[in-house]
Amino acid sequence: MKMTKEQKYRLIEQAEPGEIASLEKKVEQCHWRQEFHIQPSTGLLNDPNGFSYYQGEYHLFYQWFPFGTDHGMKYWYHLKSRDLVTWADAGIGIAPGDYFDSHGAYSGSAMAHEGKLYMLYTGNTRDRDWIRHPYQCMAVMDESGLITKWEHPVIPNVPEGYTDHFRDPKLWKDGDSFYCVIGAQRANLTGCAVLYRSTDLHTWQFQGELRTGLETFGYMWECPDYFELDGLGVLVFSPQGLEPSGDENHNIYQSGYVIGKSLDTGTRILEHGAFRELDRGFDFYAPQTMIDPQGRRIMVAWMGLPDIDCPTDPNGWAHCLTLPRELTLHEGKLIQRPIPELTTLRRKREERVADALTSESKTYTGFKGTAYELICEYDLLSAKACGIEFRASATEKTVIRYDAVSRKLVMDRSQSGEPVAASYGEIRQCAMNGDRIKLHLFVDTSSVEIFVNDGEEVFTSRIFPHPESDEIRFFADKGEALFQAVKWDFT
Ligand code: FRU
């Protein structure tokens, strides 16, 4: 059910008596609630925000609209953790409602500095004619956990040459200067990212656009994130308006990165290679990274996309975040691995040591479930293909299949259960080589994250099967394959 403007732009204090409680009841009854992913208690979750480390804890916020699954009045909802696995609920982090964020506290980032956590975010406002006026605003958390918004925005205007699509600042510090990149749309309706600099976090100077080689690359870049890894510069962003081509760009909007020499903040030149999508699955958007005390670059993303209905909408909630992944560089490409801390979730273990598969699929005792971790390695002897059918039953299955002839790894969710965004296609695929393949799956009640060959590729997707669809079938095609698998339940 779509809400009216009035319903969408209410503050939480304006809830009808019992409204949130009755929504919570509806949410509880949903059989697609996740076991170990971050999800909203009611309403809609989107981008991860303010991912940071402060006073011995990881902090992670997400965009939250409490009243339903529309994109309405957005809050920053706050979680904290010592291990990136178990998250404590810290309540609302940033509430909108001031003149500079009257229509939502939109996405942004956070950085610890001199004993405080600084959060730079976009205040979304609409005037009487519903024209958007974005502001870049600051909120600060102190040692007691109290978050205070500054009285006035730090960047009150959109510079000339850009439209009101100007948001999602990502902060970092370099020497004595602070920088942020902001996602923008040029007046000619092409997307880009711009750079600001500050010496005190209060006053920010517009430096100009990042000079990438991507002059006409979509109509808007959301959620830019710049960081350095192994001495190279990486710009991650979520461009909107790219055309599908080959195996690329089949989701409604994309998320990806370019890598090059580190950004020259003076000339703003970022010499880089080709844009690559970060994920091969159906549901991945607006990732944000942080560097932790161990020096790891960790990324979390929204396991969802804008402008797509979700089968849980009628139950009053939508979407979740991905698991945290560590990013490393290998031969000019980002590698994503689930952080090792996730092994603490492992409970009951099942193992299948070296078994031969021929042209039929096999199931094994103990290898079933609706929330588990599964690592599976295949050695294609004479077989031409191999893979796994999971969350399977007589009528449903989600399939990951490696075809050694066409050299493609293909995920098929056409029979995964309740369809999602089917008009954007029900398979996703990418090129893959070799006669061995390792598939590392994190299956939750309504999602799967498949790490391929230790993070060379990742397929991240929501799936909406019946709770009874819990079989796991291993298969090889047109020949023999050797395989081994290990699985852990999470409960
Ligand atoms: C990306 C995005 C951001 C914006 C936020 C609003 O999904 O559209 O650009 O700040 O979501 O919730």
Boltz pocket constraint, residues with backbone or C-beta under 6 A from the ligand:
constraints:
  - pocket:
      binder: B
      contacts: [[A, 46], [A, 47], [A, 63], [A, 74], [A, 106], [A, 107], [A, 108], [A, 122], [A, 167], [A, 168], [A, 222], [A, 223], [A, 285], [A, 286], [A, 306]]
      max_distance: 6.0
